[in-house]
């Protein structure tokens, strides 16, 4: 395959647990964006996009990350970390060299079709190779803070055999990246007392600190902000997705994808602070 066109990216920038993968799944309903699923993408329909959301967001919420979408299952850009510093210092040319070697054939097919590639991004740092990207940043506003705490705990942590289970480090919770996660051999359990762990990792979460204030982010003409609370009710979610598409100059996402997708996604969060 020849690699003649420059990839175009959308970074969805969010704290883990704050609905970023859900928003990505809605936005890829736009015909300007490549969908994560090549079958859905081949003949992109409203029903196909909704079915994808139903398939990848489901109960039990304690096994959430086993099913939720991950961009690397589609693009195979493993040489750059969404969360850690790996790949930060690559130049654009170095990034492209790795991409030509490692990125999926599907990635390059979508680049050739001039579709926008959607990538999850937790860091505030934007590397050189993503400098021209369009960006959506989810802000954890006060109205959604308790919801975020509960969702973060249930999705990424738990208690098992008297220890804190670190699901993000457990290969069994990453079926699309099982071997890749396994090779890092990060600890899957913590002996830290429950309340001190919750205070440090949930209430004072390092990413939450960054994502509660728009002023923590560089002004970027390609950036669109959305409050987490606006994704938690259907009408505000529809309005937010429409605004994002308008601000970033994407073809709109059909309303039925957002309406049905949001209703299903929110119904999976059957805990106290769901609205």
C-alpha positions as CSV (number, residue, x, y, z in Angstrom):
1,X,0.0,0.0,0.0
2,X,1.2,3.5,-0.8
3,X,1.2,6.2,1.9
4,X,0.8,9.5,0.1
5,X,-1.7,11.4,2.1
6,X,-1.3,13.0,5.5
7,X,-3.6,11.6,8.2
8,X,-6.2,14.0,9.6
9,X,-7.0,13.4,13.3
10,X,-9.7,14.3,15.8
11,X,-8.5,14.0,19.4
12,X,-11.2,13.4,22.0
13,X,-9.5,14.7,25.1
14,X,-10.9,13.5,28.4
15,X,-10.2,12.1,31.9
16,X,-10.6,8.3,32.1
17,X,-14.1,7.6,33.1
18,X,-15.7,10.8,31.8
19,X,-17.6,9.5,28.8
20,X,-14.9,10.0,26.1
21,X,-15.3,6.7,24.4
22,X,-19.1,7.2,24.3
23,X,-18.7,10.7,22.7
24,X,-16.2,9.2,20.2
25,X,-18.7,6.6,19.2
26,X,-21.4,9.3,18.6
27,X,-19.1,11.5,16.6
28,X,-18.0,8.7,14.3
29,X,-21.6,8.7,13.1
30,X,-20.6,11.7,11.0
31,X,-19.7,10.8,7.4
32,X,-16.5,13.0,7.7
33,X,-15.1,10.6,10.4
34,X,-13.9,7.0,9.9
35,X,-15.9,4.7,12.1
36,X,-14.1,2.3,14.4
37,X,-15.8,-0.7,12.8
38,X,-14.9,-1.3,9.2
39,X,-18.2,-3.2,8.6
40,X,-20.2,-0.2,9.9
41,X,-18.0,2.2,8.0
42,X,-18.4,0.4,4.7
43,X,-22.1,1.3,4.5
44,X,-22.6,3.7,7.3
45,X,-26.2,3.7,8.4
46,X,-28.1,5.0,11.5
47,X,-29.0,1.4,12.5
48,X,-25.4,0.3,12.1
49,X,-24.0,3.1,14.3
50,X,-26.7,2.4,17.0
51,X,-26.0,-1.3,16.9
52,X,-22.3,-0.6,17.5
53,X,-23.1,1.4,20.6
54,X,-25.4,-1.3,21.9
55,X,-22.7,-3.9,21.4
56,X,-19.8,-1.9,23.0
57,X,-21.5,-0.3,26.0
58,X,-23.3,-2.7,28.3
59,X,-23.8,-4.1,31.8
60,X,-22.4,-5.1,34.1
61,X,-20.7,-1.8,34.6
62,X,-17.9,-3.6,36.5
63,X,-16.8,-5.2,33.2
64,X,-17.2,-2.0,31.2
65,X,-13.7,-1.8,29.8
66,X,-14.0,-5.3,28.4
67,X,-16.4,-4.1,25.8
68,X,-16.0,-0.4,25.3
69,X,-14.3,0.8,22.0
70,X,-10.6,1.4,21.8
71,X,-9.1,3.3,18.9
72,X,-6.0,1.1,18.8
73,X,-8.2,-2.0,18.0
74,X,-8.9,-0.1,14.7
75,X,-5.8,2.0,14.0
76,X,-3.0,0.1,15.8
77,X,-1.1,3.2,16.8
78,X,0.3,1.4,19.9
79,X,3.6,3.2,19.6
80,X,1.9,6.3,21.1
81,X,0.3,6.1,24.6
82,X,-3.1,7.8,25.2
83,X,-2.3,8.1,28.9
84,X,1.5,7.9,29.5
85,X,4.5,9.7,28.0
86,X,5.3,7.1,25.5
87,X,5.5,8.7,22.0
88,X,5.4,12.3,23.3
89,X,8.8,13.2,21.8
90,X,8.4,11.7,18.4
91,X,8.7,14.1,15.5
92,X,6.1,14.1,12.8
93,X,8.5,12.1,10.5
94,X,9.2,9.6,13.2
95,X,5.5,9.2,13.9
96,X,4.9,8.6,10.2
97,X,7.7,6.0,10.0
98,X,6.1,4.1,12.9
99,X,2.6,4.4,11.3
100,X,3.8,3.1,8.0
101,X,5.3,0.1,9.8
102,X,2.6,-0.6,12.4
103,X,-0.8,1.1,11.6
104,X,-3.5,-1.1,10.3
105,X,-4.4,-1.4,6.7
106,X,-7.8,-0.1,7.6
107,X,-6.2,3.1,9.1
108,X,-4.4,3.8,5.8
109,X,-7.5,3.0,3.7
110,X,-9.4,5.7,5.7
111,X,-6.5,8.2,5.3
112,X,-6.6,7.6,1.6
113,X,-10.3,8.3,1.6
114,X,-9.6,11.5,3.5
115,X,-11.6,10.5,6.5
116,X,-10.8,11.9,9.9
117,X,-9.2,9.4,12.3
118,X,-10.6,9.6,15.9
119,X,-8.2,9.1,18.8
120,X,-8.8,9.0,22.6
121,X,-6.4,11.3,24.4
122,X,-6.0,11.8,28.2
123,X,-2.9,14.0,28.2
124,X,-3.0,17.8,28.0
125,X,0.3,17.6,26.0
126,X,-0.3,17.7,22.2
127,X,2.6,16.2,20.3
128,X,4.0,17.6,17.1
129,X,2.3,15.0,14.9
130,X,-1.1,15.9,16.3
131,X,-0.5,19.6,16.1
132,X,-3.0,20.1,13.3
133,X,-5.7,17.9,14.8
134,X,-9.1,19.1,15.7
135,X,-9.9,18.6,19.4
136,X,-12.9,18.0,21.6
137,X,-12.2,18.4,25.3
138,X,-14.7,17.1,28.0
139,X,-14.8,19.2,31.1
140,X,-15.8,17.6,34.4
141,X,-18.1,20.3,35.6
142,X,-19.5,20.5,39.2
143,X,-22.9,19.1,38.1
144,X,-21.3,15.9,36.9
145,X,-18.6,15.5,39.6
146,X,-20.3,12.9,41.7
147,X,-21.4,11.0,38.6
148,X,-17.7,11.0,37.5
149,X,-16.5,9.7,40.9
150,X,-19.0,6.8,40.8
151,X,-18.4,5.9,37.1
152,X,-14.6,6.0,37.5
153,X,-14.6,3.6,40.5
154,X,-17.0,1.1,39.0
155,X,-15.4,1.0,35.6
156,X,-11.7,1.0,36.4
157,X,-11.5,-0.3,40.0
158,X,-13.1,-2.8,42.4
159,X,-12.4,-4.9,45.5
160,X,-11.2,-8.4,45.1
161,X,-9.7,-10.7,47.8
162,X,-9.3,-7.8,50.1
163,X,-7.3,-5.7,47.6
164,X,-8.1,-2.9,45.1
165,X,-8.4,-4.4,41.7
166,X,-6.7,-2.2,39.1
167,X,-8.7,-3.2,36.0
168,X,-6.8,-0.9,33.7
169,X,-3.7,-3.0,34.3
170,X,-5.5,-6.3,33.9
171,X,-5.1,-7.9,30.5
172,X,-8.4,-9.8,30.9
173,X,-10.2,-6.4,30.8
174,X,-8.6,-5.5,27.5
175,X,-9.6,-8.2,25.0
176,X,-8.6,-6.2,22.0
177,X,-5.2,-5.4,23.5
178,X,-4.7,-8.4,25.7
179,X,-1.1,-9.3,24.6
180,X,-0.1,-5.6,24.5
181,X,-1.2,-4.8,28.0
182,X,0.2,-8.1,29.3
183,X,3.7,-7.3,28.2
184,X,4.0,-4.3,30.5
185,X,3.3,-6.5,33.6
186,X,1.9,-3.6,35.6
187,X,0.5,-4.4,39.0
188,X,-3.2,-5.5,38.9
189,X,-3.8,-5.1,42.7
190,X,-3.1,-2.5,45.3
191,X,-2.8,-3.2,49.1
192,X,-3.5,0.5,49.9
193,X,-6.4,1.0,52.4
194,X,-9.7,1.6,50.6
195,X,-10.5,5.1,51.8
196,X,-7.0,6.5,51.2
197,X,-7.1,4.9,47.7
198,X,-10.5,6.4,46.9
199,X,-9.4,9.8,48.1
200,X,-6.2,9.8,46.0
201,X,-7.4,8.0,42.8
202,X,-11.0,9.1,42.7
203,X,-11.7,12.3,44.6
204,X,-8.3,13.9,43.9
205,X,-7.7,12.0,40.6
206,X,-4.8,13.6,38.7
207,X,-6.7,13.8,35.4
208,X,-9.8,15.2,37.2
209,X,-7.7,18.2,38.4
210,X,-6.7,18.9,34.8
211,X,-10.2,18.5,33.3
212,X,-12.2,20.7,35.6
213,X,-11.0,24.0,34.2
214,X,-10.9,25.1,30.5
215,X,-8.0,27.4,31.4
216,X,-5.8,24.3,31.9
217,X,-5.8,23.9,28.1
218,X,-4.1,25.9,25.4
219,X,-6.4,28.0,23.3
220,X,-6.8,26.2,19.9
221,X,-9.0,27.3,17.1
222,X,-9.7,23.7,16.4
223,X,-10.8,22.9,19.9
224,X,-14.4,22.5,21.1
225,X,-15.3,22.1,24.7
226,X,-18.2,20.1,26.2
227,X,-19.3,19.7,29.8
228,X,-19.7,16.1,31.0
229,X,-23.1,17.0,32.5
230,X,-24.3,17.9,29.0
231,X,-23.7,14.3,27.9
232,X,-25.9,13.0,30.7
233,X,-29.3,14.1,29.4
234,X,-30.5,13.3,25.9
235,X,-31.5,16.8,24.7
236,X,-28.4,18.5,25.9
237,X,-26.3,15.7,24.4
238,X,-28.0,16.2,21.0
239,X,-27.4,19.9,21.2
240,X,-23.7,19.4,22.2
241,X,-23.0,16.9,19.4
242,X,-24.6,19.3,16.9
243,X,-22.5,22.2,18.2
244,X,-19.3,20.2,18.1
245,X,-19.9,19.2,14.5
246,X,-20.6,22.8,13.6
247,X,-17.6,24.3,15.4
248,X,-15.2,21.7,14.0
249,X,-16.8,21.7,10.6
250,X,-17.9,18.1,10.4
251,X,-21.0,16.8,8.7
252,X,-23.7,16.4,11.4
253,X,-24.4,13.2,13.2
254,X,-27.9,12.0,12.5
255,X,-30.1,12.9,15.6
256,X,-31.4,9.3,15.9
257,X,-27.9,8.0,16.5
258,X,-27.4,10.4,19.4
259,X,-30.9,10.0,20.8
260,X,-30.9,6.2,20.8
261,X,-27.2,5.9,21.6
262,X,-27.4,8.3,24.6
263,X,-30.5,6.6,26.0
264,X,-28.9,3.2,25.9
265,X,-25.5,4.3,27.2
266,X,-27.0,6.2,30.2
267,X,-29.3,3.3,31.1
268,X,-26.1,1.2,31.7
269,X,-25.1,3.7,34.5
270,X,-27.7,2.5,37.0
271,X,-26.1,4.1,40.0
272,X,-27.2,6.9,42.3
273,X,-25.6,9.9,40.5
274,X,-26.6,9.0,37.0
275,X,-28.3,12.4,36.3
